[in-house]
Amino acid sequence: MLIYKILLPSEWAALEQAGQFDGSPFDHASGFVHLSSRDQVAATALRVFGGEPELVVVAVDPRAVTETLRWEESRDRGVFPHVYGPLLRSAVVAVYRVAGAAAVDEALPR
């Protein structure tokens, strides 16, 4: 099973250059990097990134973030993956460039 991080193209470029992603302003305010399961990622994209014309969704191998990964309940009672620390480029196993939030579900494999 993979987990997913939705990024803006500029965030993906910064992750590639730095070798890690320390989080968006929302991640920083929360104290962790927000990720989603495959079943959650499309709804997350629509809820958080609905107005963005382009997104980059990265698939993360949870075994690569075992030390910092926690599955935690969110406000809507869903259990989401959170990474407490930087998301390393080496944990990313696939990259999907997506034309907006509505296209996320179709862009990712089941």
C-alpha positions in Angstrom: 0.0 0.0 0.0 1.2 3.5 -0.9 0.4 6.8 0.7 0.1 10.1 -1.2 1.2 13.7 -0.8 -0.4 16.4 -2.9 2.0 19.2 -3.9 1.9 22.3 -5.9 4.3 22.2 -8.8 6.6 24.7 -7.0 6.7 22.5 -3.9 7.6 19.5 -6.0 10.4 21.5 -7.6 11.7 22.5 -4.2 11.5 18.9 -2.9 13.5 17.7 -5.9 16.1 20.4 -5.5 16.5 20.0 -1.7 16.0 16.2 -1.5 13.2 16.7 1.0 10.0 18.5 1.7 9.7 20.1 5.1 6.0 20.9 4.6 3.6 23.5 3.3 2.5 26.4 5.6 -0.6 24.3 6.5 1.7 21.4 7.4 3.9 23.7 9.5 0.8 25.0 11.4 -0.3 21.4 12.0 3.2 20.2 13.1 3.4 17.4 10.6 3.3 16.7 6.8 -0.3 15.7 5.8 -0.6 12.7 3.5 -3.6 10.6 2.3 -4.4 7.0 1.6 -5.4 6.0 -1.9 -9.1 6.1 -0.9 -8.7 9.6 0.6 -6.5 11.4 -1.8 -9.1 12.5 -4.4 -11.4 14.0 -1.7 -8.4 15.7 -0.2 -7.4 17.2 -3.5 -10.9 18.6 -4.1 -11.2 19.9 -0.6 -7.8 21.5 -0.2 -6.6 22.1 -3.8 -9.9 22.6 -5.7 -8.8 25.9 -7.3 -5.4 24.8 -8.4 -4.9 24.2 -12.2 -2.0 21.8 -11.8 -0.9 19.5 -9.0 1.8 16.9 -8.4 0.8 13.9 -6.5 3.6 11.8 -5.1 3.3 8.2 -4.1 5.2 7.5 -0.9 6.4 4.1 0.3 5.3 4.0 4.0 8.2 1.6 4.8 10.5 4.5 3.9 8.9 6.8 6.5 8.3 4.2 9.3 10.1 6.1 11.9 8.1 9.3 11.4 4.7 8.0 10.2 1.6 8.0 12.4 -1.9 7.2 11.4 -4.1 9.7 13.2 -7.8 10.6 13.4 -8.8 13.9 11.8 -11.6 16.2 12.6 -14.0 14.3 10.3 -13.1 11.0 12.1 -11.1 9.6 9.2 -7.7 8.2 10.0 -5.0 9.9 7.9 -1.2 9.3 7.6 1.0 12.0 9.0 4.7 12.3 8.7 6.5 14.0 11.7 9.6 15.2 10.0 10.7 16.0 6.4 9.4 13.9 3.5 12.5 12.6 1.8 12.8 12.3 -1.9 14.0 8.8 -1.5 10.6 7.8 0.0 8.8 8.9 -3.3 8.3 5.9 -5.6 6.1 7.5 -8.2 5.2 11.0 -9.4 1.9 12.0 -11.1 1.4 15.4 -12.7 -2.3 16.1 -12.7 -4.4 18.8 -14.4 -6.3 19.9 -11.3 -7.9 18.3 -8.3 -10.8 16.8 -10.3 -8.4 14.6 -12.3 -6.5 13.1 -9.3 -8.6 10.0 -8.9 -8.3 9.0 -12.6 -4.6 9.8 -12.6 -3.6 7.3 -9.9 -3.6 3.6 -10.2 -5.9 1.5 -8.1 
